[in-house]
């Protein structure tokens, strides 16, 4: 179910000269083009751009905390014909924990663990 664009967010630290993010609709303008993925909406040929922002640490829902072991994520759906038409969804999902956090001595993005396991299985069967 969609949530209000006015979903109140609290940002703990704000860089000098930057504006704090105080509502969900403040997220979309801070996302780069590469943060959006074009996906089907499951209704034939209807496609939208999707992005997500995992909340926690410096940015969280101001009047609600997730349950232990869970995290909040804001999922954004943007129309490809009208980029100003953005719908926001608040998800309360299991927290991926440290596995999603880059190790300080590793370079590059953290790979999806499911993808890694699938590759390992395919190498064993060669």
Backbone torsions as a table, in degrees:
resi	resn	phi	psi	omega
1	UNK	NA	135.8	-179.5
2	UNK	-67.3	151.0	176.4
3	UNK	-113.3	167.8	-178.7
4	UNK	-69.5	143.6	173.6
5	UNK	-63.4	-19.0	179.7
6	UNK	-90.6	13.5	176.6
7	UNK	-49.0	120.0	-175.0
8	UNK	-73.3	125.7	177.6
9	UNK	-116.2	151.1	177.3
10	UNK	-122.5	128.6	177.1
11	UNK	-110.8	121.9	-173.9
12	UNK	-74.2	-50.3	-179.6
13	UNK	-114.6	135.1	178.7
14	UNK	-126.9	131.0	178.8
15	UNK	-64.3	146.0	177.6
16	UNK	-55.9	132.5	179.2
17	UNK	85.6	-8.0	179.3
18	UNK	-97.6	152.0	176.6
19	UNK	-89.5	139.7	177.9
20	UNK	-70.0	147.7	173.1
21	UNK	-86.9	117.6	-177.0
22	UNK	-116.8	-9.4	-179.6
23	UNK	-143.9	158.4	-179.8
24	UNK	-58.1	-35.7	-178.2
25	UNK	-71.0	-4.6	173.7
26	UNK	-83.5	-8.1	-177.8
27	UNK	-78.5	-42.4	-170.8
28	UNK	-61.6	-35.1	-179.2
29	UNK	-71.0	-15.4	-179.1
30	UNK	-96.7	-1.7	179.9
31	UNK	-89.4	138.4	176.8
32	UNK	-80.9	161.6	178.6
33	UNK	-54.7	-36.8	-179.0
34	UNK	-71.1	-12.1	178.7
35	UNK	-80.3	-13.9	-178.5
36	UNK	-98.0	142.8	175.6
37	UNK	-125.1	131.8	178.8
38	UNK	-81.5	122.6	-177.8
39	UNK	-139.0	156.0	175.4
40	UNK	-71.1	146.1	175.5
41	UNK	-89.5	6.6	178.1
42	UNK	80.2	11.7	-179.2
43	UNK	-123.7	71.9	-179.8
44	UNK	69.2	-127.3	-176.5
45	UNK	-96.7	24.5	178.7
46	UNK	-85.8	114.4	-179.8
47	UNK	-114.1	148.7	175.3
48	UNK	-138.9	163.3	172.2
49	UNK	-92.8	137.9	-177.6
50	UNK	-125.0	144.8	174.2
51	UNK	-146.7	159.1	174.7
52	UNK	-137.7	151.0	177.4
53	UNK	-128.9	116.3	177.2
54	UNK	-79.6	125.4	179.9
55	UNK	-90.1	157.8	179.5
56	UNK	137.3	163.9	-179.0
57	UNK	67.5	-109.4	-175.3
58	UNK	-80.2	-20.0	-175.6
59	UNK	-132.7	125.2	-179.5
60	UNK	-150.2	165.4	175.0
61	UNK	-65.8	127.1	-169.7
62	UNK	-68.9	-28.3	-175.3
63	UNK	-113.9	17.0	-176.1
64	UNK	-154.0	139.8	175.4
65	UNK	-115.1	143.4	176.8
66	UNK	-70.8	156.7	176.8
67	UNK	-65.5	159.7	178.0
68	UNK	-54.2	133.4	179.3
69	UNK	83.5	2.3	-179.8
70	UNK	-121.8	163.4	179.0
71	UNK	-139.1	154.2	173.6
72	UNK	-92.5	141.1	174.4
73	UNK	-135.3	136.7	173.7
74	UNK	-101.5	120.6	177.1
75	UNK	-98.9	130.3	-178.3
76	UNK	-114.6	132.8	175.6
77	UNK	-117.7	122.5	-176.3
78	UNK	-118.7	134.3	177.0
79	UNK	-66.9	138.5	178.1
80	UNK	-81.1	-18.7	178.2
81	UNK	-91.8	-23.5	178.4
82	UNK	-138.5	88.7	-176.0
83	UNK	-59.1	-14.7	176.4
84	UNK	-81.8	-10.1	179.3
85	UNK	-89.7	93.0	-177.3
86	UNK	-119.5	133.8	175.7
87	UNK	-113.3	141.9	-175.1
88	UNK	-114.5	140.2	178.0
89	UNK	-130.7	130.3	176.7
90	UNK	-99.2	121.9	179.6
91	UNK	-110.4	141.5	176.2
92	UNK	-116.9	99.0	-170.9
93	UNK	-129.4	161.9	177.4
94	UNK	-53.8	136.8	-180.0
95	UNK	-76.6	123.7	-179.9
96	UNK	-67.6	-14.1	175.5
97	UNK	66.9	-154.9	-173.9
98	UNK	-60.7	-23.4	-179.2
99	UNK	-61.4	-25.2	-179.0
100	UNK	-91.0	-5.4	-178.3
101	UNK	-95.3	126.2	180.0
102	UNK	-60.8	140.3	175.5
103	UNK	-73.1	138.5	-174.8
104	UNK	-61.4	-22.2	-178.1
105	UNK	-99.4	-1.3	178.0
106	UNK	-91.9	151.1	175.5
107	UNK	-111.4	149.0	176.7
108	UNK	86.7	176.6	-175.7
109	UNK	-73.4	154.0	174.5
110	UNK	-75.4	127.3	-178.5
111	UNK	-78.5	153.8	175.6
112	UNK	-64.5	127.4	-176.8
113	UNK	-63.9	-34.2	178.0
114	UNK	-63.7	-40.5	177.5
115	UNK	-64.0	-41.8	-179.6
116	UNK	-62.2	-44.6	-180.0
117	UNK	-63.3	-40.4	179.4
118	UNK	-63.4	-41.6	178.4
119	UNK	-64.8	-41.1	179.6
120	UNK	-62.4	-41.7	179.3
121	UNK	-64.8	-41.4	-177.6
122	UNK	-67.9	-32.6	178.0
123	UNK	-69.8	-34.3	-179.6
124	UNK	-67.9	-29.2	-175.4
125	UNK	-91.5	8.6	-179.7
126	UNK	-86.0	NA	NA
